[in-house]
């Protein structure tokens, strides 16, 4: 089992590493200072920083790296992308700079695989070019969304238009002024005998009359401006019949195709987050002194650092093994492995970040370090793309089936 980089990806890895160090790291604090000053707008300062970085990334061919069909990449494998995504995970800004951030990457894959020529021209190409952003609207406030069959938002076909009514919440990216398209999961066939054939996915431009942004939802008090995780209400929203993806009743099928790769991409980036947290932990432990000794020599901190390295390397190997299985057998065949990684990695990474916060003292919870935001995102990741409990059920079923 080869879990290393291919020769082509090794070259890209080194270029990516250099780009992040030389171009992104020096301006990241400036970018988020601009966000803090103008929270729900894509301000001129944000635009200047982000668009110049994206233009440079495009120029260097470091663009849409997640796409196996990307001609510039010559077809990147999941194992190759795992290493690249880990690098991007070191920086909160990097995934967007390289047009590899969620939910856009998942939506791009859906449109590329299932979209019509007209849908691709209207929405896929601007997303591939990084000109617009998008959102995926599935989770709802009124039902237990861990069961995808619980979706209550309705879409009825009337006079050649889908008419949508319902509510969604925690819709990542929908607050961004650049978000122009929503992929909405809605019930189109409530009486279909098979529960998995009742839903469809429909393209809804964000500016469509009746799309109401109710409020930003917070995660541990953080609203993630300017992208936001929005509560959205669909009030008699009308879009053309041709805006359906793949076909009527195919929504669950699309979701399964989308969420499998998306789950492992989250894990890949999380490994990079953990490496950053461990780096900050070690630097703090060596730089700070208490009771006449460096923190690294006090209170079991050396053991915490050691445990973090052991657990991080375990999480990386699990993620790479899962990526290898996807390369060899496809995402569906690797479903249980994806669930293993999705359960293990966010829990491990959050534990490592928590240790880093503890070594930093009260400052670790403040805006002076990225650790608090890093932790809350990993805690949220235990819900994103399916809660731990659902993934544990998938793992257990796969294990039990070996002995039935």
BELPE-V418919 format. One record per residue. N is the residue number from 1. PHI is phi in whole degrees, 0 to 359 (* if undefined). OMEGA is omega in degrees with one decimal (* if undefined). NEAR is the number of other ideal C-beta (glycine too) atoms within 12 Angstrom. Layout:
BEGIN
n = <N/N>
phi = <PHI/PHI>
omega = <OMEGA/OMEGA>
near = <NEAR/NEAR>
END
This chain:
BEGIN
n = <1/2/3/4/5/6/7/8/9/10/11/12/13/14/15/16/17/18/19/20/21/22/23/24/25/26/27/28/29/30/31/32/33/34/35/36/37/38/39/40/41/42/43/44/45/46/47/48/49/50/51/52/53/54/55/56/57/58/59/60/61/62/63/64/65/66/67/68/69/70/71/72/73/74/75/76/77/78/79/80/81/82/83/84/85/86/87/88/89/90/91/92/93/94/95/96/97/98/99/100/101/102/103/104/105/106/107/108/109/110/111/112/113/114/115/116/117/118/119/120/121/122/123/124/125/126/127/128/129/130/131/132/133/134/135/136/137/138/139/140/141/142/143/144/145/146/147/148/149/150/151/152/153/154/155/156/157/158/159/160/161/162/163/164/165/166/167/168/169/170/171/172/173/174/175/176/177/178/179/180/181/182/183/184/185/186/187/188/189/190/191/192/193/194/195/196/197/198/199/200/201/202/203/204/205/206/207/208/209/210/211/212/213/214/215/216/217/218/219/220/221/222/223/224/225/226/227/228/229/230/231/232/233/234/235/236/237/238/239/240/241/242/243/244/245/246/247/248/249/250/251/252/253/254/255/256/257/258/259/260/261/262/263/264/265/266/267/268/269/270/271/272/273/274/275/276/277/278/279/280/281/282/283/284/285/286/287/288/289/290/291/292/293/294/295/296/297/298/299/300/301/302/303/304/305/306/307/308/309/310/311/312/313/314/315/316/317/318/319/320/321/322/323/324/325/326/327/328/329/330/331/332/333/334/335/336/337/338/339/340/341/342/343/344/345/346/347/348/349/350/351/352/353/354/355/356/357/358/359/360/361/362/363/364/365/366/367/368/369/370/371/372/373/374/375/376/377/378/379/380/381/382/383/384/385/386/387/388/389/390/391/392/393/394/395/396/397/398/399/400/401/402/403/404>
phi = <*/265/253/270/283/290/305/297/291/299/296/296/302/293/294/296/301/293/298/298/293/269/246/273/305/294/247/298/296/298/298/286/293/293/297/297/282/214/290/249/235/270/292/299/292/302/298/300/291/293/292/291/294/295/297/293/297/300/301/270/76/263/215/51/295/284/279/293/269/295/295/293/271/70/89/273/276/296/295/301/294/302/292/293/294/299/302/295/293/295/233/294/272/301/305/290/303/262/58/238/267/276/274/300/299/295/292/299/297/296/294/295/276/242/285/283/301/292/297/294/294/284/240/293/298/298/290/298/276/73/274/227/233/214/214/240/254/234/292/233/282/267/223/284/280/294/256/299/287/277/311/251/302/253/227/249/273/224/51/78/229/275/247/256/220/154/226/228/216/56/268/296/88/287/274/292/302/274/287/246/221/246/263/252/270/217/279/249/225/297/259/299/302/269/301/284/249/268/255/225/243/232/278/235/302/298/277/297/305/99/277/250/277/284/187/279/274/259/243/52/84/258/262/57/295/270/287/76/238/266/268/237/242/256/247/55/280/247/226/299/304/291/282/286/263/68/157/295/79/256/297/294/299/295/300/296/293/283/285/301/299/298/297/286/297/302/294/301/293/296/299/295/299/295/299/296/296/294/300/298/299/294/297/293/296/273/272/260/238/216/56/79/225/294/302/297/257/239/58/76/294/299/293/296/295/297/299/296/296/300/292/295/294/297/297/297/297/297/294/294/298/295/299/297/296/296/297/278/232/94/295/294/292/264/303/293/295/299/295/301/295/295/282/287/295/300/294/295/296/298/295/295/298/299/297/297/300/298/291/281/70/301/298/296/266/265/282/283/228/278/296/298/293/298/295/295/291/289/294/294/296/287/250/299/58/105/288/309/298/294/292/295/296/297/297/298/298/297/292/295/296/292/242/286>
omega = <-179.6/-179.0/179.2/179.1/170.8/179.5/178.9/-178.0/177.7/177.8/179.8/179.3/-178.3/177.4/179.3/179.4/179.4/-180.0/-179.2/-177.8/-172.2/-173.7/-174.4/-177.0/-178.2/-175.1/-173.9/179.8/178.4/179.6/-177.0/170.8/176.7/176.2/-178.6/-177.9/-175.0/-156.5/-173.7/176.1/170.5/-169.5/-179.4/-179.9/176.0/-177.7/-178.9/-177.6/-173.8/-175.6/176.7/177.1/-179.7/178.7/179.2/179.1/177.0/-177.2/-178.0/178.1/179.2/-166.7/-179.1/-173.8/-176.8/-173.3/178.0/-179.9/-177.9/-176.3/178.3/-177.6/-177.5/179.3/-178.0/177.8/176.2/177.9/176.7/-176.7/177.2/178.8/179.7/-179.6/176.5/176.6/-179.6/179.5/177.5/-174.9/178.3/-176.0/-169.0/-176.9/179.2/-180.0/-177.7/179.6/-178.3/-175.6/173.9/0.6/-176.2/-177.1/177.9/179.3/175.8/-179.8/178.0/-178.6/178.8/-175.2/-170.3/-174.8/172.4/178.9/-179.2/177.8/179.4/-179.4/-175.2/-171.5/-176.4/-175.4/176.8/176.7/177.3/-179.5/-179.6/-177.4/179.2/173.3/-171.3/177.2/178.7/-171.3/-178.9/-174.0/-177.0/-178.8/-171.2/-177.0/174.8/-171.6/172.6/173.1/-175.1/179.3/-179.1/-176.8/-176.7/178.1/-176.7/171.5/179.9/-179.6/-179.5/174.7/175.9/178.2/168.3/178.6/-173.5/173.8/178.5/-178.4/173.8/172.5/-172.6/-179.8/-172.9/174.5/-174.9/177.3/-177.8/179.0/179.9/179.4/-176.4/-176.3/175.5/167.5/-171.6/174.9/-176.7/176.9/176.6/-176.6/-173.4/-176.7/178.9/-178.1/178.8/-178.3/-177.1/179.5/-177.2/-173.4/173.0/173.8/-171.3/177.9/-178.9/174.5/-175.7/-177.7/-179.1/176.6/179.9/174.7/-174.4/172.4/-173.9/-176.2/169.3/173.2/179.5/171.2/-175.0/176.8/-177.1/-174.2/175.9/174.5/1.4/-178.7/178.1/169.6/-161.3/167.6/-174.0/175.2/176.9/-175.7/178.2/-177.1/-176.4/174.3/-177.6/179.6/-177.5/-179.7/177.5/179.2/174.4/179.4/-177.8/178.4/-177.5/-175.0/-179.4/178.6/178.5/-178.5/179.8/178.8/-176.9/-169.3/179.6/176.6/-179.3/-179.9/-178.5/175.6/175.8/-178.9/178.9/-179.9/-178.6/177.0/176.6/176.3/-179.4/177.4/178.3/179.6/179.3/175.7/179.4/179.0/-178.0/180.0/178.9/-178.1/179.5/-173.2/-174.2/-179.3/174.2/179.6/175.7/-179.4/172.4/-179.0/-179.9/-179.2/-174.5/164.6/179.5/-177.0/177.4/178.5/178.0/177.9/179.9/179.1/-179.7/178.1/179.4/-176.1/179.7/179.3/175.2/-179.5/178.4/-179.2/177.2/-179.9/179.2/177.7/178.1/177.7/178.3/179.1/176.7/178.1/-175.4/-169.3/-178.6/-175.4/-177.4/178.8/-179.7/-172.8/-178.7/178.6/177.0/178.8/176.7/179.9/-177.1/175.6/-170.4/-168.7/179.8/178.8/179.5/-177.2/178.2/178.5/178.9/178.2/179.3/176.8/179.0/177.1/-177.6/179.3/178.0/-176.6/-177.2/-179.8/179.4/178.4/-171.9/178.0/-179.4/177.0/-177.9/-168.5/-178.0/178.4/177.3/-178.5/-175.5/177.8/177.9/175.8/177.5/-177.8/175.9/173.0/-174.8/-179.1/175.0/180.0/-179.6/-174.0/178.8/-179.6/176.2/177.2/177.3/-179.5/-178.4/179.6/179.7/179.3/-178.4/179.9/178.0/-172.7/-178.9/*>
near = <13/16/24/17/26/24/13/21/32/18/21/34/30/20/28/41/26/19/34/35/18/15/30/35/24/16/26/27/20/22/33/27/17/25/32/19/17/19/23/24/20/27/24/13/21/34/21/17/29/37/23/20/36/34/21/24/34/23/15/24/23/40/34/35/46/41/34/29/18/30/13/24/29/19/19/36/31/41/34/38/44/46/35/46/45/41/39/43/44/34/37/29/33/38/43/35/37/43/37/44/38/39/41/43/42/39/48/44/35/39/39/30/27/30/31/22/13/16/32/22/15/23/36/33/21/25/39/31/20/30/22/30/37/42/41/44/45/46/41/32/23/16/21/17/29/24/21/31/24/22/39/28/42/28/40/26/23/18/10/13/22/35/29/43/25/38/34/40/31/35/44/43/39/45/34/36/24/30/39/27/42/43/47/49/46/42/35/36/26/20/11/19/10/14/19/22/21/29/41/41/47/46/44/43/28/35/17/27/16/24/33/23/31/22/21/28/30/19/26/18/12/22/25/30/27/32/36/35/39/38/27/42/27/38/19/21/37/26/37/23/22/19/37/35/45/29/22/26/27/28/41/33/28/36/35/30/27/36/38/39/42/37/46/45/47/47/49/47/45/48/43/40/45/46/33/38/45/37/27/35/39/28/20/32/33/20/15/24/14/17/10/8/15/21/30/24/18/22/20/16/28/22/17/30/33/20/21/35/24/19/29/36/21/25/40/36/25/34/46/35/30/44/45/28/31/34/29/19/18/18/30/18/17/29/32/31/36/42/35/32/46/44/34/37/46/39/30/38/48/33/31/44/42/29/37/41/30/29/39/31/20/14/19/28/23/14/17/16/27/32/38/29/30/40/37/30/34/40/26/28/40/33/28/37/39/34/27/27/18/27/37/22/20/31/26/18/17/21/16/12/12/10/8/7>
END
